[in-house]
Amino acid sequence: MNAPREPTLVVDRLTTRFASRSGAVTAVDEVSFSVAPGEVLGLVGESGSGKSLTGFSILGLVDPPGEIAAGSIRLKGRELRGLSAREWRALRGDRIAMIFQDPMMTLNPVLRIDTQMIETVRAHRHVGRDAARELARDALARVGIPSPDERLRAYPHQLSGGMRQRVAIAIALLNAPDLIIADEPTTALDVTIQAQILFEMQTLCRESGTALIWITHDLAVVAGLADRVCVMYAGRIVEQGSTAQVLETPAHPYTRGLLDSTPAANAQPDEGGQPQPLRQIPGMAPSLKEIPAGCAFRPRCTHASELCEQVPPAVELAPGHVARCFHPLPATQGVKP
């Protein structure tokens, strides 16, 4: 029997706050999870749920007036909170990398692709330009870019959106990082290119042992990519577990609402043979300045009671399946996107 793998990343009660004139605003509230080598963790939720800021916090990219107020972030046992600017520069792009939604946040528009990739390699390795160029060429080939030598000589504006995103992914993979955080990198791409990139990322992580956090609002992407899922709402993780547990037997009403809002959940016609209207979660996600006391989802939840005016504890409903809810849903079959 194989011994369990040690997690690549352990996030424990991470709390990120922003100072404002009306007081501190908590954008990430005691978030805890771990990611193992070669594992893909999906971080999902509506816009403003705190999922992208969680990624930025892990990377130390929260600038004043924001700060990581509490918690621990350990990468292969090393505590990342409190690192100096010099230590962060040595870490980013080497042991930990990020893929942004817009590849032009990664690529410099006035430099050729080879210049940018070679600099990324040589910033962390003592190798010559020829060796660095060869590594860059191999990285482009790994993400399915045809004619990589020709693409290395191109400028970003000469490539399509899908090709630029592949280059950004190749740059993230250049130094074989222990962890990659991908912040909705395929949102702006057509479905064919998106499917190719998802398959390539999954394969590369399995082969290299790189841990991957995939931040998205698209449950269909999570269903086909992630091993485990964390569902975020108003800065908190309200449910987490294996992909099958969360998508097929959702316990939190918010997760159930997200699943019910997908077209697949409304595909069956009604008794009169008419298509059903797309269901949606009532109301809107709260402003971080006006998060309700207790369970933040309470004003939108049809299962809410007076008990929900208190902060719900995390309850393990099955091995590895945890939800923060006083009224968890029964384990009925969910709708897998």
Buried (B, 14 or more C-beta within 10 A) or exposed (E): EEEEEEBBBBBBEBBBBBEEEEEEBBBBBBBBBBBBBBBBBBBBBBEBBBBBBBBBBBBBBBEEEBBBBBBBBBBBEEEBEEBEEEEBEEBBBBBBBBBBBBBBEBBEEEEBBBBBBBBBBBBBEEBEEEBBBBBBBEBBBBBBBEEBEEBBEBBBEEBEBBBBBBBBBBBBBBBEBBBBBBBBBBBBBEEEBBBBBBEBBBEBBBEBBBBBBBBBBBBBBBBBBBBBBBBBBBBBBBBBBBBBBBBBBBBBBBBBBBBBBBEBBBEEEEEEEEEEEEEEBEEEBBEBEEBBEBBBBBEBBEBBEEEBEEBBEBEEBEEEBBBBBBBBBEBEEBBBB
